[in-house]
Amino acid sequence: MVASIIPTTYQSAVTPTYFKGMIDSTTFFVSSGQYFFLLLCYAVWAILISILKNKGINKWRKLRKFAKGVFERRVRFGAVQESLWFCYMSFVFFGLWQMKEMTVSESWTYANIITSVVCWVICVMLTIWVVRLSIKYKNDLTKLPKKYNFILGEDSHIPF
């Protein structure tokens, strides 16, 4: 897709041969790998908020009240939703791009292909789920459960 704009010196003699094979065969890991770190950070943040709202662990009332509010507004109904939409475009695009290169040249390529397919399937399932919810509640928004408020597209439900 971008072969015409990549310089011919992209892989040079100074590029270690170990990485030359990886550049071509692990498109998904190279292009979307940083999102796994961000998803891990998001999970740690959600666990920390869940711990801070606990009365037995956190004795500071104001901090506990703040953590409880954040948990109700963000973590309880929005953690999975926000984290998946945050990396949705990269997972879909690079997942499809990886499916173009389904050859297995190195041992790490198995994990790369499996991870890209799993992430792509999760994104497709998320899309189907959101469309299904939108169609189900399109006529009467008063029946929309609180946990599905992200369908309305309000600012409080847009991922950071």
C-alpha positions in Angstrom: 0.0 0.0 0.0 2.8 2.4 0.8 5.5 0.7 -1.2 5.9 3.7 -3.5 6.8 6.1 -0.7 9.1 3.9 1.3 12.7 4.7 0.6 14.8 2.0 -0.9 17.3 2.3 2.0 14.6 1.3 4.5 16.4 -1.9 5.1 20.1 -1.3 4.8 23.2 -3.4 5.4 23.4 -2.0 8.9 19.9 -3.3 9.8 20.6 -6.5 11.8 19.4 -9.6 10.0 17.4 -10.6 13.0 15.2 -7.6 12.6 14.9 -7.8 8.8 12.7 -10.8 9.0 10.7 -9.4 11.8 9.9 -6.2 9.9 8.1 -8.0 7.1 6.4 -10.8 9.1 5.1 -9.0 12.2 3.1 -6.1 10.8 0.5 -6.2 13.6 2.9 -6.2 16.5 5.1 -3.5 15.1 2.2 -1.2 14.2 -0.2 -1.9 17.1 2.0 -3.2 19.9 1.9 0.1 21.8 -1.9 -0.3 22.3 -1.4 -3.4 24.4 0.8 -1.4 26.8 -1.9 1.3 26.9 -4.6 -1.3 27.5 -2.5 -2.7 30.4 -2.2 0.8 31.8 -5.9 1.3 31.5 -6.5 -2.0 33.4 -4.1 -1.0 36.2 -5.9 2.3 36.5 -9.3 0.6 36.7 -8.1 -1.8 39.4 -6.6 1.1 41.3 -9.9 3.0 41.2 -11.7 -0.2 42.3 -9.4 -0.5 45.3 -9.6 3.2 46.3 -13.4 3.0 46.4 -13.3 0.2 49.0 -14.1 1.5 52.5 -12.0 -1.2 54.2 -8.9 -0.2 52.3 -9.2 3.6 51.8 -10.0 5.5 55.0 -10.0 9.0 53.3 -13.7 9.8 52.8 -13.2 12.4 50.1 -10.8 10.3 48.1 -13.2 7.3 48.5 -16.1 9.4 47.3 -14.1 10.6 44.3 -13.0 7.1 43.4 -16.6 5.8 43.8 -17.8 8.5 41.4 -15.1 7.7 38.9 -15.8 4.0 39.2 -19.6 4.6 38.5 -19.0 7.0 35.6 -16.0 5.4 33.9 -15.0 2.0 35.1 -18.2 0.1 35.8 -19.9 0.6 32.5 -17.2 2.1 30.3 -13.8 0.5 30.9 -14.1 -2.2 28.2 -16.0 0.1 25.9 -13.5 3.0 26.1 -10.4 0.9 25.9 -11.6 -1.0 22.8 -12.8 2.1 20.9 -9.4 3.7 21.8 -7.5 1.2 19.7 -10.3 0.2 17.4 -9.0 1.8 14.1 -5.4 0.5 14.5 -6.6 -3.0 15.4 -8.9 -3.2 12.5 -6.6 -1.7 9.9 -3.4 -3.5 10.9 -5.3 -6.7 11.6 -6.6 -6.7 8.1 -3.2 -5.8 6.8 -1.6 -8.7 8.7 -4.2 -11.1 7.2 -2.7 -10.1 3.8 0.6 -11.6 5.0 -0.4 -15.0 6.4 2.9 -16.6 5.6 4.8 -18.0 8.6 8.5 -17.3 8.2 9.6 -17.1 11.8 8.4 -18.6 15.1 7.1 -15.2 16.4 4.8 -14.9 13.4 2.4 -17.5 14.8 1.7 -15.2 17.9 1.5 -12.2 15.6 -1.1 -13.7 13.3 -3.2 -15.2 16.1 -3.2 -11.9 18.1 -4.1 -9.9 15.0 -7.0 -12.2 14.2 -8.3 -12.2 17.8 -8.1 -8.4 18.0 -9.8 -8.0 14.6 -12.6 -10.5 15.6 -13.2 -8.6 18.9 -13.5 -5.3 17.0 -16.0 -6.8 14.5 -18.0 -8.3 17.4 -17.9 -4.9 19.2 -19.2 -3.2 16.1 -22.1 -5.7 15.7 -23.0 -5.4 19.4 -23.1 -1.5 19.3 -25.2 -1.5 16.1 -27.5 -4.1 17.6 -28.0 -2.0 20.8 -28.5 1.2 18.7 -31.2 -0.5 16.7 -32.9 -2.0 19.7 -33.2 1.4 21.6 -33.5 3.8 18.7 -37.3 4.4 19.2 -37.4 4.9 22.9 -34.3 6.3 24.6 -36.0 6.3 28.0 -35.7 2.5 28.1 -31.9 2.7 27.5 -30.1 1.2 30.5 -27.4 3.3 32.2 -24.7 0.9 31.2 -25.5 1.5 27.5 -25.4 5.4 27.6 -22.3 5.4 25.4 -24.7 4.9 22.5 -26.0 8.4 22.9 -22.5 9.8 22.1 -22.4 12.3 24.9 -19.1 13.9 25.8 -18.8 12.0 29.0 -18.7 8.7 27.1 -16.1 9.7 24.5 -12.8 7.9 25.2 -9.9 10.2 26.3 
